[in-house]
Amino acid sequence: MKKYFISLLMGLMALTASAQDKSELSQELQQKLEQYEKQLAVFDQQLSQLEEQLKANPSRREELVEQAMKIFNDKSKAELQIVRENSDNLIPVFFIKDLAYVLEYEELVEVCNPQNAYYNHSVMALPKKLLASMEKRAPGKMFTDMTIKDIDGKERKLSEWVGKGQYVLIDFWASWCGPCRQEMPNVVANYAKYHEKGFEIIGMSFDQKADAWKKAVEQMGMKWPQLSDLGGWQSAAVEVYGISSIPASILLDGTGKIVALDLRADKLGAKLREIYGF
């Protein structure tokens, strides 16, 4: 995820509260919203500067994308704080639709609290939908078993690996998914570091073409079990685990209980260090 194209980050960062009709706010709240917009504009200015630097120095892409991702995360945190500070009014509706995509499960639960003044606003349809999907794989729930073919065409069950005393990461991805491929070296590195300690990964691909799937597995050195019904977004895994975007992942403990979701970039390594102690 940290290696998303900077153009994508620019598009996300450029989203502002002006896209929503401010007339539904009182004059006092409109003034308050304008102050928030000024605060958030600083992040957009910083990202615009990075974009100009990238145009002038394409060779610095990796470094600049890293910086852009930090700005994006900082802005998201600032927006979430605004939402938290205004649970008793409608200011959050000017931020929440786009913010919803980057919220973790616990944060979505907080945002979708029926006690919030904005809970019944029309913009809440998306975060509510995302939360409903995430609740199928919420931390604390037990995994749902399913039968699906492996890369050799043999039918396998998740329970062959899950609930056997080892931590298992179910990694949802596809060969055509750029962010998935960009994240994969991180997954490969953590597998190499912790597999001998009992850590396992199950790849769950949303590919539709077997050749592309198999080629990507080989190219990226994914040595763990690979499963797919080649159904793309019609895959059985979409419904069973409520997957609405990839890359996505579920970390299960030795009993098969879900302990974490969507551990990407540094979060995956940090969680595994916590588990294994190194």
N, C-alpha and C positions, 0 to 999 in steps of 0.2 A: 504493500500500500504506500509506503514512503516514496516509491519511485513512480508514482503517477505522473503523467505528462503535465508539465507546468500549465499548459493551456486549459486543462481540465480544472486545475486548482484556481486559475484566474476566473473561470466561469462560475465556480462555486463561491469564490470570495466576492464577486461583483454583485451578488444577490443582495438587495437592500430592502429595507422596510417600505420604500416608496412603491413597491409593486402591489401593496395592499391598500385598499381604500381607507384613508385616515378619517373620513367623515363619521365613522362609527365611534370615534373617540370624542370625549369631551375636550374642550379647549385646553384645559389643564393637562390632560393626558397627552394631547398632541404636542404640547410644549415639552413634556417629559420625554416623549418619544424622539423628538428632534435632538435632544441632548444625548440620548443613547446613540442615535445615528452618527452624531459628530464623533463620539468616542470610537465607534466601530470603523469610521472612515479612515482612521489611522492605519488599520490593518490593510485596507484596500490600497492605500497609498504605498505602503511598504511592498506589497505584492506587485504593484505596477512598476515600481523601481526594479524589482527582480526580473520582471519580464523584459524590460529594456536592457538589463545586463545580459540576459540570455541571448537576445538578438545580436548584441555586440560581441558576445563571447560564447558561442555554442559549445565549445570544449568544456565549459564549466557547468554543463547541464546537471550532472549528478549533484554537485555541490549546491547549486541554486534550487533544485527541486527539494533537497533536504531542508533548506532554509524556508522554502515556500510551505512545506508541510508543517513546519513549526508554527508559522504564522497562521495557517489554516486552523491548526489545533488551538492556538491561543484565542483566535476569534470565536471559535466554537465554545470554548470555556466561558468567554465573556458573554456570549449570547445566552448560554444556559443560566448564568448568574442573573441576567436580566429577567429571564423567565421566572426564576425562583423568587426574585424580588417583587414580582407583579402578579402573583397568583390570584389576587383579589380584583383584577381588572383585565381588560382586553389587550393590553400591550403585547403579551406573548404571541398573539396570533400573527404579528408582523414578522416573527422570527422562526416560529416553531415548525412550519412546513418543511423548510430546507434543513433546519437543525436536526429534525427527526432522523434523518438518514445516518447521522454520525453518533447518535446517542446509544449508550450501552443499555442492557436490559433494565438494570435498576433505575437508570435515569429516565427511561421511557415510562416505567411504572409511576415514577414521581410526576412526570409531565401529564400523564393520563389519569391523574387522580380526579374522580368525579366531584370532589370538593372545590376544584379550581374554577374560578369564575368563567374561564374561557372553554371549559370542558365541552359544552354543547355547540361551540362555534363550528362552522362548516370546514374550516381548515384542519380540524382535528381528525377528519376522516383518515388521512394518511397515517399519522402517528398511532391511531387506534388499530389500523390494519397491521402496521409493523409490529405492534405489541402483541396482537393476536397470533402472529406468526412466531414471534420469539417465545411465546408462552408454551409452544409445543416442545421447545428445547430449553426451558428455563432451568437455571442452576437449582439443584435439589431434586429434580425429577429423575426417575430411572430411565435409561435408554429404551427405545422401542426397537425390537428386533425386526429384521426384514431379510428377505431372501432376494439375492441379486447375483448376476453372473460376474465372474472374475475375468481377467484379461485373456484367459485361455478358453472362455466360454463355459466354464464349470459353475454350476449354481452353488453359492456360498451363503452362509448366514453370519450376520454381525456377531452373534453370540459365540461363534468359533473363537473370537478374540476378546470380546467384551465380557466383563464379569469374571475374569479368570485370575484376578489378583494384580493385574498390571494396569498402569495408566494407558489409555488409548485416546488418540486424537483422530476424530473423523474429519477429514479434510475435503470440503466440497469445492470443486474446481472444474475447469475445462481447458482443453488445449487452445481454444479460440479466445480465451479470457486473458487480455493483456495484464491486468493487475495480478491475476493468479500466477502467471508465469514470472512476473517480476518479484513476487513474494516467495516463489518456490526455493531459491537458493537458501533463504533463511530457514525454511522448513527442512531442507536437506541437511543443513549444518546441525540443526538441533537433533535430528534423527541420528546422525552419526555420533553425536556427543552422548546421547542418553539411551540409545537402543539396547546396548549391552547391560544397562541397569534395569531393563524391563519395559522401557517406553516403546509403544507401538503406534503406528499410524495406519489408518485405513483410508485410502484414496477413494472418493466417491465422485466420479466424473459425470458432468452433464454434457458430454460429447454426444454427437449423433453419428459420427463417422469413425469406425473402428481403427482405420489406418492412421488417422490424425491423432487419435487417442494414444495408440501404441507408440507412435513416433515421438510424441511429446514425453511420454514416460521414460523412454530410452534416452532422449536428448538431455533431459534434466536430471537424470540419475536418481529417479524415484524408486528406491529399492524395496519399498513396503508394498503390502497387498493392494491391488487396484480393483475396484468394482465399478460396474456401470451397466445400465440396461439400454444405453444408447438412445435414451428418450429425450435428450435435451431438457428443456423446461417442462416437459411432460413426464420426466422421470418420477418414479415412485417416491424417491427421496424428497422431492419438493413438497409433497403433501404430508409425508410422515414427519418431517422435521421442520416444516414451515420455512423453507429457504426461499427468500425473495431476491437475493443478490449473492454474487460470488466475487471474490473468495469469501468463504464462510467456514467456520470450524466449530466443533464441539469437543471439549475435553472431558473424558469420563474417568472416574477413579476405578480402583480395583474391583468394586462391587457392581459397577455399571451405572453409578449415579453421575449425573451431569454436574461438573464443578466449575466450568468456565465456558464462555462463548467467544468466538472470533478473536483468538489470540494471534495477532499479527505483529510483524516487526519486532521491536524489543520486548513486547508484552509476552510473547511465547517463551523466549529465553528466560525472562524474569520468573515466570510461573514455574518453569521446569527447574530452575535453580532453587526455588522455594521448596519444591517437592523432593528433589534429590540431594540438596545440600551442597551443590558445587556448580 
